[in-house]
């Protein structure tokens, strides 16, 4: 059983849902990344998404795009990324998901990249631009190695949801809003309906995570109350990094993480 699947099983036994936190590796530098990760772990994050920068991050809003640009300007390479993952692994067994774009894996070769990522300590992949219709080689390379987490939007058809769910493992990523990450539009009724629809279609065979535009404890609570198994928060953490002195960063990240995590605990 993968770390991700094991984590969801542990949470279910405790009547909790998952808080998934996103960080861009190398923003604003590698040392800050490690400090922020320590804050997430201290604060009770259940799974961490680690972003690897890409020059054309189509799914990302301005905050993550800026973080990606800064990381690229700092010269972050995939070998440096793997090195940071290994450092994190020395401190925690928290599930780690790599979020990047398909070309990064394709350029290195799916099998080679996924093997290196697995050996470093990565448990799953989120590739926003990976089409389920073109994923055969990717899925074959990841089989029995890492979880493959695909994205679904609120207007994805039932037939396509079933196809995507069949090829997904770890969890399904429901995009909460129409648009990019970090755009604060509030919790939409169509998203709450989409959660319930997804749960009816998947029948509990795979957890449902909701992300994009999630930034407050109240957002987390609304999605959990609607039936989400996990809530993903990203840009809000990057904002904290931008506005917090290094010597206070870990404690501030931990405090904010705790405020989100408490909303995932069913009373």
N, C-alpha and C positions, 0 to 999 in steps of 0.2 A: 504493500500500500504506500502511495506517495505521501510526502509530508503534507501536501495540501489536503488530500482525502482524509488523512489521519486527523488533521486539525479540525475539519468540519465534523468528523465523528466525535471528537473530544468535546467540541462546543455543543453538539446536539445532546450529549449526555448531561451537560451542565445547564441545558435550556438557555443557551446563549446563541447569538448570531455572530458573524465575523465582521470585524473592522479591518479593512484592507487600506493600507496607506501607501501613497506613491512618493518616490523621491527621484530626482534626476541626478544620476551619478556625475560627479565632477563639477557640480554647481554649488557655490561659486568656486570650490576646489575640493580635492579628494579628502582632506582632513575634515572639512565641514560636513561632507557626506557621512563619514563615519560617526561624527558627533550627533548628527541628526538621527541616524539609525539607532544609536544608543537611546536617544530620547523616545523614539517610537516603541522600542522594546520595553523600556521602563514604564511607559504610559499604558501598555497593554494591547498594542496592535497585534492582531492575530496573523496577518500575512503582510508582506511588504512587496510592493511592485518597485523594481529598480529600472528607471528609464535609461536607455542608452541613446545619446543624441543622434539626430538625423537632420540632414540639411533641408529637407522638405517635409516637415511633420504635419501632414494635412489634417489629421484628426485633433490636433492640439490647439488650444486657445493661446492668447498672447503671453500669458504667464509662463506656461510650459515651453512655448516657442522661444521665449527669451532665455529661459534656463538652458534649453538645448543649445542655443547660440553661444552662450557663455561657456558651456562645457566644451563645445567644439573649438572655440577660440583658445581655451586652455590646453588644447591638444589631446583631449581624452581619446584614447584608442581602445579597441576591444580587449587588448591584452591588459591594459590598465584596469578596465572594467572587471575582468575576471580576477585580477589581483585584489581589488576591493572586495569582491564577493568572497574570496578566500579568507580575507581578514574578518569579514562579518561572520563567516562560518566558525571561526575560532572562538567566537564569543556567544553565539546563539544558534539554536536549531530551528528558529522561526522559518516557516516556508518563504521562499524567495521566488518571485516571478519576474522574468525579464520582459519589459515592454519596449519594443522598438519597431522598426519597419522591415518589410520582407526583403528588400534589397541588401540589407546588412547581412542576413543569413545566406542569401543567394550568392552574393559575391564571394563568400568564403567557402560555400558548399554546405548544403543543409546538414548532411550527416556529420561533417567535420565540426561545424559550428555547434550543433546540438550536443555532440559528445564532449567538446571542450567546456561548454556551459554546464553540463551535468557534472563533470569532474570538478568544476570550480565550486559547485554548490547550488546551482539554479534548479528549481523544481518544476517550472512551467514557463510557457511563453504566451504573450499577448501581442499579436501582430495586427494592428487595426486595418491594414490594407491587404491582408491575406484573404483572398476570395475562397470560399468553400469549394467553388467549382475548379479552382486551380491548385488545390492543396494536396494532391495525391503524394507528390514526392516529399513534401514537408511532413505529412502525417506518417509516411513510411519511415522516415528518418527519426521521428520522435517516438515511435511506438516502443513501449516498454522502457522508455528513457525519461521523458518528461511529459507533463500535462500540456495539452493544447487547448487554450482558452479562446473561443471565438466570440465575436461581438454580434449582438442582435439589436435591432432598433424597435421602437414601439409599433411601427407599422409593418414589420416583417410578417409575411404570410405564414399560416399554419403549416403548410407543406414545407416551406423553407426552414421554419423553426425546427421541424422534425429532422430535416436533413442535417442542419447545423448541430443540433443536439447530439445526433448520432456520432458525429466526428469530434465532439468536444469532450474534454475530461478536466477534472479539477473543479471548474464551475463555468457557467454561462455568464457572459458579461452583457447586461442590458444597458444600452446607452440611454440615459434618463431624458435627455433633451435633444431636440433637433438642432444640430450645430456642433461646435467644438467644445473641448474641455474648458473649465474655468469660467464659462459664461453663466452668470447668476441670473436665472429666470424664475427661481422659486420652484417648489414641487408642483408638478403639473398633474391634473387629473388623468390625462391620457397615459402618463407613466404609471400611476397607481393601477389603472385598468390593465396595462400591459403586464405588470407583475403578476396579477391574478390570472391573466390569460396564459402566461408562460407556465405558471405553476400547474394549471389544469392540463396543459399539453404535455409537460415533461413528467408529471405525476410523481414528483419527488426523486426521480432517477439521477438528477444532477442539481447541485445547488445553484441558485440564481443570485448573482451579484449585480448591484446597481451603481453606476458611476456616471461622471460628467455633471458638473454644476453642483456637486454636493459639498457644502462648506460649513454647515453649522450643526450642533447637536440636535436641533429641532428637525433639520432635514433628515438626519440619520433616523430619528425616532419615527417619522412619518413613513419612511420606506420600510423599516422593520415592521411597523404595525400593519403595513399593506401586505406583508408576507415575504419580503426579501430575506434571503439567507445570508447576505453579506452586503455591506455598503462600502464603496470605494471613495476615498478622499485624496485629492492630489494638490491642486493649486493653492488651497488654504495653507498647506504646510510650506509650500514654496514662498508664500507671502511672509510667513513667520521668519524664514531664513533671511529674506531680504531686509527685514526690519529689526532684527535682533542681534545684539553684540555676541561675538563668539563665546564669551565666558558665561553667557546666560542662555545660550541656545538649547542645550540639552534639556535643561529644566523646563524651559518654556514649551518645547516640543512635547515633553512628557506630560505636562499639565493639560495642554490642549488635547492630546491623545486620550487622556483619561476622561475628559469631558465628553468626547465622542463615544468612547468604548462603553461607558455606563448606559448609554441609550440602546445598546445591543443586548442588554440583559433583560430577559422576560421576567416580570414580577408575578 
